Structures are given as C-alpha cells and as structure tokens.
Amino acid sequence: MAKNENNTTDFFEERPFDPVNVAIGPEAKSGGVESKQIAADTKRKAGFYLSVDILDRFNRKFHELKLEGAAIENKSALLELALSFALDDMDKSHQSRLLTHIMPKGP
C-alpha cells in the first residue's frame, strides 16, 4: 500500500511492497543481503502439496547431499534443479521416462 498525492491509501499500486524490506528494513541491506534480494526479484514463491513420503525423501536427500559436501545452497535450489531435469526429460516427448508414467497407454 502506498499513499497517493491526495494522502489516501492506494490499494492497487503498480509495485506492491516488498515483504523483506518490511521485515528487515531497507537500511539492513548491506553486504550479501542486497545480492540475495536481487536474486529474489527473479523468483516467485510457489505452494504445492506433496505426499509425506516424497517430502521426507526430499528432506533426507537434501541433508545427505549437504553432509557429502554437495554445492547445494538450499532446498529451493535443489528442488529447482530437480524440476529442471524433470521438465527437460518431458521435452523429449515419446522418449521421456516421466511421460511414460503419466500418459495413457495406447490400445
């Protein structure tokens, strides 16, 4: 929300507030925080429901990789990488391993 020239609140402004700035304040942006904010501007939060088993496997694999010294920054980076591989596989059309599991079988 922003105040417009009539000093009233504009609920439909073009650029909504940044929740990170609201939480930490713009003056807290120093060092690495600013570069992380720039990266965050190119990403969007997404919400999906996952089975408990898949979520447990994902969390376990993330921690195993971290213990083995993998260069995975965080769970979001690991998930983005896995989704990228999955989407690349689906781009292979009839040769896709993933599509063989979700496409109907022929007659």
N, C-alpha and C positions, 0 to 999 in steps of 0.2 A: 504494500500500500504506500502511496505517496500523496503528499499534499499538492494540489494544483494551485494555479495562480489565485483562485478565489478562496484559498485556505480551506478547501474542503477535501475530504479524502477521495482519492481516485482508486476505485477497486479494480479497474480494468486497464491499468497501465501496461505499456508495451513490454517493459522489462521488470518482472517481479523481483522481490527482494531475494537476496542470497542468504539461505539459512546459515551457512558457515559464518558469514560476516555478522549476522545477528547473534550467533552463539559466542564467537570469539572476538568480535570487533575488528574493524579494518586495520587498526594500528597493530594488531597481533601478527599481521602478515609480514614476516621477515624471514630471511634465510630460506629454508626448504618449503615453508608453508605456502609461499607465493607460487612456486613452481608446481606444487601439488594442486593449487587452486586452478591454475591454467589447464592442467590435465583434466581436472574435474569438470571444466566447462565443456569438454568434448564427450562427456559420458552422461548417461541418464540412469537413474535408479529404476530397476525393474523388479516386480514382485511375481513370483511363480510358486506354485505348490509342488513340492517334491515328496515322494514317499519317504518314510522314515528310514528305510533300508538304504536308499540311494543317498540321502543326506548323511547318514552315518558313514557309508563307504567314502563319500567325497571328503568329509572331515578327516577321516582316518588317513586317506591317501595324501591330503594336504600336509598333515603333520609328519607322515613318513617321509615325504619329499623334503620338508624343511630339515628334518633330522639328518637326512642324507646329504644336505648341503645344496639342494637344488636352488636355482636362481628364480624362485617364485616369490614375488613381492608380497602378495596377499591372496586370499581366497577368490576375490573378484578376478584377479589376473589369471588364476588357474582355470576358473570357470569360463572366462572369455577365450582362453586358449583351447579348451575342450570344445566349446561351441563352434569355434572357428574350424577346428578339424572336422567336426560333425557336418557343418554346412558345406565344407569342401568335398566331403565324401558324397553328400546328397547331390552335389553339382555333377557328379559322374553319371547321373541318370540310371540306366539299367545295370550299370556295374557297381552301383552303390551298395555297400554292406548294410547301411542303415535302412535304405528304402526297401530292401528285401524283407525287412521285419514289419514295415507299416503299410506296404502296398498290397492290394488284394491279389490273390493268386489267379492266374488265367484259368479258363475252363478245362 
